[in-house]
Amino acid sequence: MIIETIIYVALLIALFSVCDNSLSRRYYVPLKVVCSASFLVILWINQCFSDKLWLLFWALLACFVGDLLMGLYNTYMRKQFIVLGMIAFMLGHVGLLNYMCRITDDTSWFVYILPVAVCVTLVWMKKNWHLHMGSLFIPSLIYCYFVTTMTFKAIECGILGMVEIACAGVLFLLSDFTILFLYFFHFPDKKNKRLVHFVNLATYYMAILLFIFSL
């Protein structure tokens, strides 16, 4: 997978180069689609003769759709894109959770209970960190539960020795944490927003790659 990974990183660097600048409106969405399509290609190339392919394919396909919708939101700032994107990613998280549940014997009840505490933390953050979420607050709260459930299951897999999955889950959560600031926080300095966007993209695409490596 070395060659595929090098190409994957090169595409990500190209995406960075058109992130939050004068090139964004024209090139950001097409490049994001190419970057996201590339992880589906990597999955297909390395698992096309394996039964494991379908454990991840539909989950990553949902993420691909979510990427497209979030890219459109980032460019055109229309609320319907972010709502549909959140739905697509929630389906992706359910798919990733299903994958992890299938490769382990059992799942602790903590995986489904602890995310409630994270959702409560989000409520606190909205008020104290001045996150301007408006009508997207409830959808974001629901989304928070799904992504943290997936992450806690990934951590449980890590405890069982599947370190790549644990890292992937934590990176995924970190990526979604940065989205709170990317879309719901007003940055006085646009350079800081661009840096957060870089962290968001890097952690997300690395998380996807690690899930593929875990097969």
Secondary structure per residue as TSV (DSSP state, phi and psi in degrees):
chain	resnum	aa	ss	phi	psi
A	1	M	-	360.0	9.0
A	2	I	H	-64.7	-48.4
A	3	I	H	-62.9	-45.3
A	4	E	H	-60.3	-39.0
A	5	T	H	-66.7	-40.7
A	6	I	H	-61.2	-44.6
A	7	I	H	-64.0	-41.5
A	8	Y	H	-58.7	-46.5
A	9	V	H	-66.4	-39.1
A	10	A	H	-61.6	-41.6
A	11	L	H	-65.0	-37.9
A	12	L	H	-65.7	-40.1
A	13	I	H	-62.9	-39.7
A	14	A	H	-62.1	-38.5
A	15	L	H	-65.0	-40.6
A	16	F	H	-57.2	-37.7
A	17	S	H	-68.9	-18.0
A	18	V	T	-114.6	19.0
A	19	C	S	-89.6	119.8
A	20	D	S	55.2	46.4
A	21	N	S	-142.2	-167.0
A	22	S	T	-66.0	-16.8
A	23	L	T	-89.8	-9.8
A	24	S	H	-59.3	-49.6
A	25	R	H	-60.4	-33.5
A	26	R	H	-89.2	-37.1
A	27	Y	H	-114.0	-17.4
A	28	Y	H	-61.9	-50.8
A	29	V	H	-63.3	-48.3
A	30	P	H	-57.7	-42.8
A	31	L	H	-69.1	-35.8
A	32	K	H	-65.5	-39.4
A	33	V	H	-62.8	-42.5
A	34	V	H	-63.9	-44.7
A	35	C	H	-59.9	-42.7
A	36	S	H	-72.4	-37.4
A	37	A	H	-63.5	-31.2
A	38	S	H	-64.6	-34.5
A	39	F	H	-72.8	-28.3
A	40	L	H	-68.4	-38.5
A	41	V	H	-65.5	-43.2
A	42	I	H	-61.4	-43.8
A	43	L	H	-59.7	-46.7
A	44	W	H	-65.7	-43.4
A	45	I	H	-60.8	-43.3
A	46	N	H	-89.4	-13.7
A	47	Q	H	-129.9	15.0
A	48	C	T	-63.0	-24.8
A	49	F	T	-104.5	13.4
A	50	S	S	-112.2	145.3
A	51	D	T	-66.0	-18.7
A	52	K	T	-71.9	-18.3
A	53	L	H	-50.4	-48.4
A	54	W	H	-76.9	-9.9
A	55	L	H	-66.6	-31.9
A	56	L	H	-112.6	-21.5
A	57	F	H	-58.1	-49.2
A	58	W	H	-70.0	-28.7
A	59	A	H	-67.5	-44.9
A	60	L	H	-72.6	-28.3
A	61	L	H	-64.8	-40.3
A	62	A	H	-63.5	-38.6
A	63	C	H	-64.5	-38.5
A	64	F	H	-59.8	-46.0
A	65	V	H	-63.5	-42.0
A	66	G	H	-61.1	-39.9
A	67	D	H	-60.1	-44.9
A	68	L	H	-60.3	-46.2
A	69	L	H	-67.4	-40.9
A	70	M	H	-67.4	-35.6
A	71	G	H	-63.0	-41.6
A	72	L	H	-65.0	-39.1
A	73	Y	H	-64.7	-43.0
A	74	N	H	-61.4	-30.6
A	75	T	H	-87.9	-43.5
A	76	Y	H	-108.9	-8.9
A	77	M	-	55.4	41.7
A	78	R	-	-102.2	127.3
A	79	K	H	-60.2	-32.7
A	80	Q	H	-62.7	-28.9
A	81	F	H	-67.1	-42.1
A	82	I	H	-71.2	-35.1
A	83	V	H	-64.5	-48.3
A	84	L	H	-64.8	-36.2
A	85	G	H	-63.4	-41.1
A	86	M	H	-63.7	-39.9
A	87	I	H	-63.0	-43.9
A	88	A	H	-61.2	-43.8
A	89	F	H	-68.9	-33.9
A	90	M	H	-61.8	-40.4
A	91	L	H	-63.6	-38.4
A	92	G	H	-62.2	-42.3
A	93	H	H	-65.7	-38.0
A	94	V	H	-62.0	-40.6
A	95	G	H	-63.6	-42.1
A	96	L	H	-66.6	-39.4
A	97	L	H	-63.0	-43.0
A	98	N	H	-60.0	-42.8
A	99	Y	H	-58.3	-47.7
A	100	M	H	-69.7	-35.0
A	101	C	H	-67.4	-31.7
A	102	R	H	-73.5	-27.0
A	103	I	T	-96.5	3.4
A	104	T	S	-124.1	158.7
A	105	D	S	-77.2	-33.0
A	106	D	-	-153.6	162.4
A	107	T	-	-128.6	127.6
A	108	S	-	-68.6	147.7
A	109	W	T	-64.7	-21.0
A	110	F	H	-59.0	-32.3
A	111	V	H	-59.4	-32.4
A	112	Y	H	-97.6	-17.5
A	113	I	H	-94.1	-43.4
A	114	L	H	-59.1	-34.5
A	115	P	H	-58.2	-23.7
A	116	V	H	-61.3	-40.0
A	117	A	H	-64.1	-36.6
A	118	V	H	-67.3	-38.2
A	119	C	H	-63.4	-39.3
A	120	V	H	-63.3	-39.3
A	121	T	H	-61.8	-39.0
A	122	L	H	-61.8	-40.8
A	123	V	H	-58.9	-44.2
A	124	W	H	-64.1	-42.5
A	125	M	H	-63.1	-40.5
A	126	K	H	-57.4	-42.1
A	127	K	H	-77.0	-44.8
A	128	N	H	-89.2	-21.0
A	129	W	T	-105.8	8.5
A	130	H	T	54.9	54.8
A	131	L	-	-88.7	121.1
A	132	H	-	-91.4	85.0
A	133	M	-	-99.0	-24.4
A	134	G	G	54.1	-132.2
A	135	S	G	-71.5	-8.3
A	136	L	G	-87.7	0.8
A	137	F	H	-63.9	-49.2
A	138	I	H	-63.9	-47.5
A	139	P	H	-57.9	-36.8
A	140	S	H	-67.5	-35.9
A	141	L	H	-66.1	-43.9
A	142	I	H	-62.5	-44.5
A	143	Y	H	-60.6	-40.3
A	144	C	H	-57.7	-41.2
A	145	Y	H	-62.1	-44.9
A	146	F	H	-65.1	-45.8
A	147	V	H	-69.7	-35.4
A	148	T	H	-75.1	-31.2
A	149	T	H	-61.6	-45.8
A	150	M	H	-59.9	-41.0
A	151	T	H	-67.2	-44.2
A	152	F	H	-64.9	-34.1
A	153	K	H	-66.5	-38.6
A	154	A	H	-63.3	-40.2
A	155	I	H	-64.6	-40.4
A	156	E	H	-59.9	-41.3
A	157	C	H	-61.3	-38.1
A	158	G	H	-63.2	-38.9
A	159	I	H	-62.2	-29.9
A	160	L	T	-85.0	4.2
A	161	G	T	105.9	-2.4
A	162	M	-	-92.9	77.1
A	163	V	H	-65.1	-38.3
A	164	E	H	-59.9	-40.4
A	165	I	H	-67.3	-41.0
A	166	A	H	-61.1	-44.7
A	167	C	H	-63.3	-41.3
A	168	A	H	-61.3	-45.2
A	169	G	H	-63.1	-43.3
A	170	V	H	-65.8	-41.8
A	171	L	H	-63.8	-38.4
A	172	F	H	-61.9	-43.7
A	173	L	H	-65.7	-40.5
A	174	L	H	-62.3	-40.7
A	175	S	H	-60.0	-46.0
A	176	D	H	-71.0	-28.0
A	177	F	H	-63.8	-41.4
A	178	T	H	-67.5	-27.5
A	179	I	H	-61.2	-33.2
A	180	L	H	-54.6	-40.2
A	181	F	H	-84.9	-32.4
A	182	L	H	-64.3	-39.3
A	183	Y	H	-109.6	-18.7
A	184	F	H	-121.6	8.7
A	185	F	S	-126.0	138.9
A	186	H	-	-92.6	112.1
A	187	F	-	-86.7	124.5
A	188	P	S	-64.3	-32.9
A	189	D	S	-114.4	119.9
A	190	K	H	-65.1	-23.4
A	191	K	H	-63.8	-37.6
A	192	N	H	-66.5	-38.4
A	193	K	H	-63.8	-40.4
A	194	R	H	-64.7	-39.3
A	195	L	H	-62.6	-42.7
A	196	V	H	-62.5	-38.6
A	197	H	H	-63.6	-40.1
A	198	F	H	-60.2	-45.5
A	199	V	H	-62.9	-41.7
A	200	N	H	-59.1	-48.7
A	201	L	H	-68.5	-44.3
A	202	A	H	-62.9	-45.7
A	203	T	H	-67.8	-38.0
A	204	Y	H	-65.4	-52.4
A	205	Y	H	-69.3	-29.8
A	206	M	H	-69.9	-38.5
A	207	A	H	-60.6	-46.0
A	208	I	H	-59.7	-44.7
A	209	L	H	-62.9	-39.5
A	210	L	H	-67.3	-35.8
A	211	F	H	-62.7	-40.2
A	212	I	H	-66.2	-41.8
A	213	F	H	-61.3	-27.8
A	214	S	T	-73.6	-15.7
A	215	L	-	-67.1	360.0
